[in-house]
Amino acid sequence: MTETRWLSDDEQRSWVRFAAVLELLPAALDLQLTRDEHLTHFDYFTLAMLSETPDRTLRTSALAARTNATLPRLSRVLTRLEEAGFVARTPCPEDRRATNVTLTDAGWDKVVQSAPGHVEHVRSLVLDALTPAQIEQLGEISAALLTKLDPHGRMFASEA
């Protein structure tokens, strides 16, 4: 058994602050979108990822990778979004075992309506608190962490 590598005071302070951000940010993003658009952040992120693809369509597995979600979680969200008329699921013509998810016109309208408020909220919570150099560092730090958290590069964010 190896000896525990305890955190230094600086590492502990950084970790506690980062853990607080991990806890607080998702709730803050959900609060704004739920209040203003009746969507969770993950609902919005799912619609936004579809809006940025050709024909606004992806296989469920590709959408899971783009949204950093498990297939069961994504399936539950897609059921809710489908009931709201924002997405449609259809069999994939290239692979009968797969399912395609398409952003409907109503889903497109919802993304267009939701995006300005969401982007402003992201700016106010995160980006406006940072200098341009810190924003670049945040990207580099996130990329470094993704190499550990997603070593096989399965998530869309790992490609960026």
PyRosetta script that sets phi, psi and omega in degrees:
from pyrosetta import init, pose_from_sequence

init()
pose = pose_from_sequence("MTETRWLSDDEQRSWVRFAAVLELLPAALDLQLTRDEHLTHFDYFTLAMLSETPDRTLRTSALAARTNATLPRLSRVLTRLEEAGFVARTPCPEDRRATNVTLTDAGWDKVVQSAPGHVEHVRSLVLDALTPAQIEQLGEISAALLTKLDPHGRMFASEA")
pose.set_psi(1, 136.7)
pose.set_omega(1, -179.0)
pose.set_phi(2, -89.1)
pose.set_psi(2, 158.7)
pose.set_omega(2, 179.3)
pose.set_phi(3, -74.2)
pose.set_psi(3, 141.0)
pose.set_omega(3, 179.6)
pose.set_phi(4, -65.2)
pose.set_psi(4, 131.7)
pose.set_omega(4, 176.7)
pose.set_phi(5, -94.5)
pose.set_psi(5, 88.9)
pose.set_omega(5, -177.7)
pose.set_phi(6, -65.3)
pose.set_psi(6, 154.7)
pose.set_omega(6, 179.4)
pose.set_phi(7, -75.0)
pose.set_psi(7, 140.3)
pose.set_omega(7, 172.3)
pose.set_phi(8, -71.3)
pose.set_psi(8, 170.7)
pose.set_omega(8, 178.3)
pose.set_phi(9, -59.0)
pose.set_psi(9, -44.2)
pose.set_omega(9, 178.9)
pose.set_phi(10, -64.5)
pose.set_psi(10, -43.1)
pose.set_omega(10, 178.4)
pose.set_phi(11, -63.7)
pose.set_psi(11, -42.6)
pose.set_omega(11, 179.2)
pose.set_phi(12, -61.2)
pose.set_psi(12, -46.6)
pose.set_omega(12, -179.9)
pose.set_phi(13, -60.9)
pose.set_psi(13, -45.9)
pose.set_omega(13, 179.7)
pose.set_phi(14, -64.0)
pose.set_psi(14, -42.8)
pose.set_omega(14, -179.5)
pose.set_phi(15, -63.7)
pose.set_psi(15, -45.4)
pose.set_omega(15, -178.7)
pose.set_phi(16, -62.5)
pose.set_psi(16, -40.9)
pose.set_omega(16, 178.3)
pose.set_phi(17, -65.6)
pose.set_psi(17, -44.3)
pose.set_omega(17, 179.5)
pose.set_phi(18, -63.9)
pose.set_psi(18, -41.9)
pose.set_omega(18, 177.9)
pose.set_phi(19, -60.9)
pose.set_psi(19, -38.4)
pose.set_omega(19, 177.8)
pose.set_phi(20, -63.4)
pose.set_psi(20, -41.7)
pose.set_omega(20, 177.3)
pose.set_phi(21, -62.1)
pose.set_psi(21, -43.6)
pose.set_omega(21, 179.2)
pose.set_phi(22, -59.4)
pose.set_psi(22, -34.4)
pose.set_omega(22, 179.9)
pose.set_phi(23, -79.7)
pose.set_psi(23, -42.4)
pose.set_omega(23, -172.1)
pose.set_phi(24, -83.4)
pose.set_psi(24, -36.2)
pose.set_omega(24, -174.3)
pose.set_phi(25, -63.0)
pose.set_psi(25, -46.9)
pose.set_omega(25, 179.8)
pose.set_phi(26, -58.0)
pose.set_psi(26, -42.0)
pose.set_omega(26, 179.9)
pose.set_phi(27, -65.3)
pose.set_psi(27, -39.5)
pose.set_omega(27, 179.3)
pose.set_phi(28, -65.9)
pose.set_psi(28, -39.4)
pose.set_omega(28, 177.4)
pose.set_phi(29, -67.5)
pose.set_psi(29, -42.4)
pose.set_omega(29, 177.7)
pose.set_phi(30, -62.0)
pose.set_psi(30, -41.2)
pose.set_omega(30, -176.5)
pose.set_phi(31, -57.8)
pose.set_psi(31, -49.8)
pose.set_omega(31, -178.6)
pose.set_phi(32, -64.1)
pose.set_psi(32, -47.9)
pose.set_omega(32, -177.2)
pose.set_phi(33, -68.3)
pose.set_psi(33, -37.5)
pose.set_omega(33, 178.2)
pose.set_phi(34, -66.5)
pose.set_psi(34, -44.9)
pose.set_omega(34, -179.6)
pose.set_phi(35, -63.9)
pose.set_psi(35, -47.2)
pose.set_omega(35, -172.3)
pose.set_phi(36, -88.3)
pose.set_psi(36, -30.6)
pose.set_omega(36, -170.4)
pose.set_phi(37, -129.6)
pose.set_psi(37, -2.2)
pose.set_omega(37, -178.0)
pose.set_phi(38, 58.4)
pose.set_psi(38, 38.0)
pose.set_omega(38, 176.1)
pose.set_phi(39, -128.6)
pose.set_psi(39, 150.4)
pose.set_omega(39, 166.9)
pose.set_phi(40, -83.3)
pose.set_psi(40, 168.1)
pose.set_omega(40, 176.6)
pose.set_phi(41, -61.6)
pose.set_psi(41, -39.6)
pose.set_omega(41, 179.8)
pose.set_phi(42, -66.8)
pose.set_psi(42, -37.4)
pose.set_omega(42, 174.4)
pose.set_phi(43, -56.6)
pose.set_psi(43, -51.6)
pose.set_omega(43, -178.6)
pose.set_phi(44, -60.5)
pose.set_psi(44, -45.9)
pose.set_omega(44, -178.4)
pose.set_phi(45, -60.6)
pose.set_psi(45, -40.0)
pose.set_omega(45, 177.7)
pose.set_phi(46, -62.3)
pose.set_psi(46, -48.6)
pose.set_omega(46, 178.5)
pose.set_phi(47, -62.4)
pose.set_psi(47, -41.7)
pose.set_omega(47, -178.9)
pose.set_phi(48, -64.1)
pose.set_psi(48, -40.7)
pose.set_omega(48, 179.5)
pose.set_phi(49, -64.2)
pose.set_psi(49, -38.7)
pose.set_omega(49, 176.5)
pose.set_phi(50, -67.3)
pose.set_psi(50, -36.2)
pose.set_omega(50, -177.1)
pose.set_phi(51, -65.8)
pose.set_psi(51, -20.4)
pose.set_omega(51, -175.9)
pose.set_phi(52, -97.4)
pose.set_psi(52, 8.9)
pose.set_omega(52, -177.7)
pose.set_phi(53, -110.9)
pose.set_psi(53, 155.3)
pose.set_omega(53, 176.3)
pose.set_phi(54, -57.5)
pose.set_psi(54, 136.4)
pose.set_omega(54, -179.9)
pose.set_phi(55, 60.2)
pose.set_psi(55, 11.4)
pose.set_omega(55, 179.6)
pose.set_phi(56, 51.8)
pose.set_psi(56, 37.4)
pose.set_omega(56, -175.9)
pose.set_phi(57, -134.9)
pose.set_psi(57, 138.5)
pose.set_omega(57, 174.3)
pose.set_phi(58, -142.9)
pose.set_psi(58, 153.5)
pose.set_omega(58, 167.9)
pose.set_phi(59, -66.0)
pose.set_psi(59, 150.7)
pose.set_omega(59, -179.6)
pose.set_phi(60, -56.3)
pose.set_psi(60, -41.7)
pose.set_omega(60, -179.4)
pose.set_phi(61, -64.3)
pose.set_psi(61, -38.9)
pose.set_omega(61, 178.0)
pose.set_phi(62, -68.7)
pose.set_psi(62, -37.5)
pose.set_omega(62, 177.2)
pose.set_phi(63, -66.5)
pose.set_psi(63, -37.8)
pose.set_omega(63, 176.6)
pose.set_phi(64, -61.0)
pose.set_psi(64, -41.8)
pose.set_omega(64, 178.7)
pose.set_phi(65, -65.5)
pose.set_psi(65, -41.6)
pose.set_omega(65, -179.5)
pose.set_phi(66, -67.8)
pose.set_psi(66, -29.9)
pose.set_omega(66, -177.9)
pose.set_phi(67, -99.4)
pose.set_psi(67, 2.4)
pose.set_omega(67, 179.7)
pose.set_phi(68, 59.5)
pose.set_psi(68, 39.4)
pose.set_omega(68, -174.4)
pose.set_phi(69, -118.5)
pose.set_psi(69, 155.3)
pose.set_omega(69, 169.4)
pose.set_phi(70, -76.5)
pose.set_psi(70, 157.5)
pose.set_omega(70, 177.8)
pose.set_phi(71, -61.8)
pose.set_psi(71, -41.1)
pose.set_omega(71, 178.0)
pose.set_phi(72, -62.1)
pose.set_psi(72, -42.0)
pose.set_omega(72, 178.8)
pose.set_phi(73, -63.6)
pose.set_psi(73, -46.5)
pose.set_omega(73, -179.7)
pose.set_phi(74, -61.1)
pose.set_psi(74, -40.7)
pose.set_omega(74, -179.8)
pose.set_phi(75, -59.8)
pose.set_psi(75, -42.9)
pose.set_omega(75, 178.6)
pose.set_phi(76, -62.4)
pose.set_psi(76, -42.9)
pose.set_omega(76, 179.9)
pose.set_phi(77, -67.6)
pose.set_psi(77, -41.4)
pose.set_omega(77, 179.1)
pose.set_phi(78, -62.8)
pose.set_psi(78, -36.3)
pose.set_omega(78, 177.1)
pose.set_phi(79, -60.1)
pose.set_psi(79, -45.4)
pose.set_omega(79, 179.7)
pose.set_phi(80, -65.8)
pose.set_psi(80, -43.4)
pose.set_omega(80, -179.3)
pose.set_phi(81, -68.7)
pose.set_psi(81, -33.5)
pose.set_omega(81, 177.1)
pose.set_phi(82, -67.7)
pose.set_psi(82, -42.2)
pose.set_omega(82, 177.7)
pose.set_phi(83, -61.8)
pose.set_psi(83, -31.7)
pose.set_omega(83, 178.2)
pose.set_phi(84, -80.9)
pose.set_psi(84, -7.5)
pose.set_omega(84, 179.6)
pose.set_phi(85, 84.3)
pose.set_psi(85, 13.9)
pose.set_omega(85, -176.8)
pose.set_phi(86, -88.5)
pose.set_psi(86, -23.9)
pose.set_omega(86, 177.9)
pose.set_phi(87, -137.4)
pose.set_psi(87, 160.9)
pose.set_omega(87, 173.6)
pose.set_phi(88, -132.7)
pose.set_psi(88, 138.3)
pose.set_omega(88, 176.7)
pose.set_phi(89, -106.8)
pose.set_psi(89, 134.8)
pose.set_omega(89, 179.6)
pose.set_phi(90, -140.3)
pose.set_psi(90, 155.3)
pose.set_omega(90, 175.6)
pose.set_phi(91, -61.9)
pose.set_psi(91, 142.9)
pose.set_omega(91, 178.6)
pose.set_phi(92, -75.8)
pose.set_psi(92, 124.0)
pose.set_omega(92, -178.4)
pose.set_phi(93, -66.4)
pose.set_psi(93, -26.3)
pose.set_omega(93, -179.2)
pose.set_phi(94, -83.4)
pose.set_psi(94, -21.9)
pose.set_omega(94, -176.1)
pose.set_phi(95, -150.0)
pose.set_psi(95, 104.0)
pose.set_omega(95, -174.8)
pose.set_phi(96, -61.5)
pose.set_psi(96, -19.2)
pose.set_omega(96, 179.1)
pose.set_phi(97, -79.6)
pose.set_psi(97, -17.0)
pose.set_omega(97, -175.6)
pose.set_phi(98, -100.2)
pose.set_psi(98, 161.4)
pose.set_omega(98, 178.2)
pose.set_phi(99, -122.9)
pose.set_psi(99, 137.2)
pose.set_omega(99, 174.0)
pose.set_phi(100, -96.2)
pose.set_psi(100, 148.0)
pose.set_omega(100, 175.0)
pose.set_phi(101, -120.2)
pose.set_psi(101, 128.1)
pose.set_omega(101, -178.4)
pose.set_phi(102, -120.6)
pose.set_psi(102, 134.8)
pose.set_omega(102, 173.6)
pose.set_phi(103, -75.5)
pose.set_psi(103, 122.7)
pose.set_omega(103, 179.8)
pose.set_phi(104, -77.9)
pose.set_psi(104, 172.3)
pose.set_omega(104, 175.4)
pose.set_phi(105, -60.5)
pose.set_psi(105, -38.8)
pose.set_omega(105, 177.2)
pose.set_phi(106, -64.9)
pose.set_psi(106, -37.1)
pose.set_omega(106, 176.6)
pose.set_phi(107, -66.1)
pose.set_psi(107, -41.9)
pose.set_omega(107, 176.1)
pose.set_phi(108, -59.0)
pose.set_psi(108, -46.9)
pose.set_omega(108, 179.2)
pose.set_phi(109, -60.1)
pose.set_psi(109, -37.3)
pose.set_omega(109, 180.0)
pose.set_phi(110, -66.7)
pose.set_psi(110, -41.6)
pose.set_omega(110, 177.7)
pose.set_phi(111, -63.8)
pose.set_psi(111, -46.6)
pose.set_omega(111, -179.2)
pose.set_phi(112, -60.9)
pose.set_psi(112, -41.0)
pose.set_omega(112, 179.2)
pose.set_phi(113, -68.8)
pose.set_psi(113, -39.1)
pose.set_omega(113, -174.2)
pose.set_phi(114, -81.8)
pose.set_psi(114, -29.0)
pose.set_omega(114, -171.0)
pose.set_phi(115, -58.3)
pose.set_psi(115, -47.6)
pose.set_omega(115, -177.0)
pose.set_phi(116, -58.3)
pose.set_psi(116, -45.5)
pose.set_omega(116, 179.4)
pose.set_phi(117, -66.1)
pose.set_psi(117, -39.9)
pose.set_omega(117, 179.9)
pose.set_phi(118, -65.7)
pose.set_psi(118, -46.3)
pose.set_omega(118, -179.4)
pose.set_phi(119, -62.2)
pose.set_psi(119, -42.3)
pose.set_omega(119, 178.4)
pose.set_phi(120, -62.1)
pose.set_psi(120, -39.1)
pose.set_omega(120, 179.4)
pose.set_phi(121, -67.5)
pose.set_psi(121, -42.0)
pose.set_omega(121, 176.3)
pose.set_phi(122, -60.5)
pose.set_psi(122, -44.1)
pose.set_omega(122, 177.6)
pose.set_phi(123, -60.2)
pose.set_psi(123, -48.0)
pose.set_omega(123, -175.3)
pose.set_phi(124, -67.1)
pose.set_psi(124, -35.5)
pose.set_omega(124, -178.2)
pose.set_phi(125, -81.0)
pose.set_psi(125, -35.1)
pose.set_omega(125, -170.1)
pose.set_phi(126, -122.2)
pose.set_psi(126, -65.5)
pose.set_omega(126, -167.4)
pose.set_phi(127, -67.0)
pose.set_psi(127, -39.4)
pose.set_omega(127, -179.7)
pose.set_phi(128, -68.1)
pose.set_psi(128, -18.8)
pose.set_omega(128, 178.7)
pose.set_phi(129, -82.1)
pose.set_psi(129, -7.3)
pose.set_omega(129, -174.4)
pose.set_phi(130, -116.8)
pose.set_psi(130, 152.1)
pose.set_omega(130, 171.9)
pose.set_phi(131, -80.0)
pose.set_psi(131, 164.0)
pose.set_omega(131, 175.2)
pose.set_phi(132, -55.3)
pose.set_psi(132, -38.9)
pose.set_omega(132, 178.8)
pose.set_phi(133, -65.1)
pose.set_psi(133, -38.9)
pose.set_omega(133, 178.7)
pose.set_phi(134, -68.1)
pose.set_psi(134, -35.0)
pose.set_omega(134, 176.7)
pose.set_phi(135, -63.0)
pose.set_psi(135, -42.0)
pose.set_omega(135, 176.5)
pose.set_phi(136, -63.4)
pose.set_psi(136, -42.8)
pose.set_omega(136, 178.0)
pose.set_phi(137, -62.7)
pose.set_psi(137, -39.9)
pose.set_omega(137, 178.5)
pose.set_phi(138, -59.6)
pose.set_psi(138, -42.6)
pose.set_omega(138, 176.7)
pose.set_phi(139, -62.5)
pose.set_psi(139, -43.1)
pose.set_omega(139, 179.4)
pose.set_phi(140, -67.1)
pose.set_psi(140, -41.9)
pose.set_omega(140, 178.6)
pose.set_phi(141, -64.1)
pose.set_psi(141, -44.2)
pose.set_omega(141, 179.2)
pose.set_phi(142, -61.9)
pose.set_psi(142, -42.3)
pose.set_omega(142, 178.5)
pose.set_phi(143, -62.2)
pose.set_psi(143, -41.8)
pose.set_omega(143, 178.5)
pose.set_phi(144, -63.6)
pose.set_psi(144, -41.5)
pose.set_omega(144, 178.9)
pose.set_phi(145, -66.9)
pose.set_psi(145, -37.3)
pose.set_omega(145, 179.3)
pose.set_phi(146, -64.4)
pose.set_psi(146, -28.4)
pose.set_omega(146, 177.6)
pose.set_phi(147, -65.2)
pose.set_psi(147, -27.2)
pose.set_omega(147, 176.6)
pose.set_phi(148, -86.8)
pose.set_psi(148, -42.0)
pose.set_omega(148, -175.3)
pose.set_phi(149, -78.9)
pose.set_psi(149, -27.4)
pose.set_omega(149, -179.0)
pose.set_phi(150, -134.6)
pose.set_psi(150, 65.0)
pose.set_omega(150, -172.4)
pose.set_phi(151, -61.5)
pose.set_psi(151, -23.0)
pose.set_omega(151, -179.8)
pose.set_phi(152, -93.5)
pose.set_psi(152, 0.8)
pose.set_omega(152, 176.9)
pose.set_phi(153, 65.2)
pose.set_psi(153, 35.0)
pose.set_omega(153, -177.9)
pose.set_phi(154, -77.0)
pose.set_psi(154, -27.6)
pose.set_omega(154, -177.1)
pose.set_phi(155, -83.5)
pose.set_psi(155, 143.4)
pose.set_omega(155, -179.3)
pose.set_phi(156, -56.9)
pose.set_psi(156, -40.3)
pose.set_omega(156, -178.6)
pose.set_phi(157, -62.4)
pose.set_psi(157, -26.4)
pose.set_omega(157, 179.5)
pose.set_phi(158, -69.9)
pose.set_psi(158, -22.6)
pose.set_omega(158, -179.2)
pose.set_phi(159, -79.8)
pose.set_psi(159, -28.5)
pose.set_omega(159, -172.1)
pose.set_phi(160, -65.3)
pose.dump_pdb("model.pdb")
